[in-house]
């Protein structure tokens, strides 16, 4: 995908930089070469890394995929729950 086709606030599947598996999440920011995604679903092997990143990851535009595309069907075993710290 590219900068013009990605919509802020929409959910996408992506292969984030620094994670082993693909995640699903909402695009919260678009940068020059990548997007920031707030992760909602992910694989167990990336749990520790996601905790360190507070559930937000960066992915290149070329590694972002539409969820409706049948080519990208995943079975996730974890849901990321954001917590508030005061």
N, C-alpha and C positions, 0 to 999 in steps of 0.2 A: 504494500500500500504506500501511499505518499501523503504528504502534508495536507493537500487539498481534499483528499477523500476521507480522512479521519475526522470524526465529529467529537467535540468536547462533550463529556457527559454520557457518551455511549459506551456500552460494554464490548470488549474485543478479547480475543485470545491472542497471546503473544509469547515469544521466547525472550525473557528479559536478560539483560547483561548480568552475568554473575550467578544465575540460577541454572539448575540442571534440567528442569522440566518446564513445559509450557504452563502458563497460568491464565486465568480469566479475571478481568477487572475493568474498572471504569477509567477512561482517559480523563485526567484532571488538569493536564498541561501539555501544550505542544511547544517544543523547542525547535531549533533550526534543523537538527539531524535526528531527533528522537522525541519520544513521548514519555510522560510520567504517568504511570498507571497505579491506581489504588486497587490492590489485589483483593479479590473476593473468594476465589477458589484456586487451590494449588495442591501439589503432591507432597506427601509426608517428608520426602528426602530434602525438601527446600525449607522446612519449618524453621530451623535455626537461623538461616540467612534472612528469611522474611521478618523474624522477630527483631533482628539487628537493624533492618531497614524500616521498621515500623509499618510494614505492610505496603510500602510504596516502592515501586521499581521503575527502572528506565529501560526502554526497548527501542531499537532502531526501527524506523518506519518500515523497512523491508522485512522485519520480523513480527509485524502486526497483521492479524488475520480476522476476517469477518466471522462471527459466530454462526451465521446462517449457512455457511459453506459446509456441505456434508463431508468434505475432505478432513475437516478438523472436528472430530468427535472424540471427546475425552471423558474419562470417568475419574473424577477427583474424589479424594478421600478426606480432604480437609477444607474447612471454610475458615477464612481469616476474620476474626472479630476484633474490631478496633476498640481500644479502651481509652478512657479519659483519665489523665493523671493530673491531680491537683496538688 
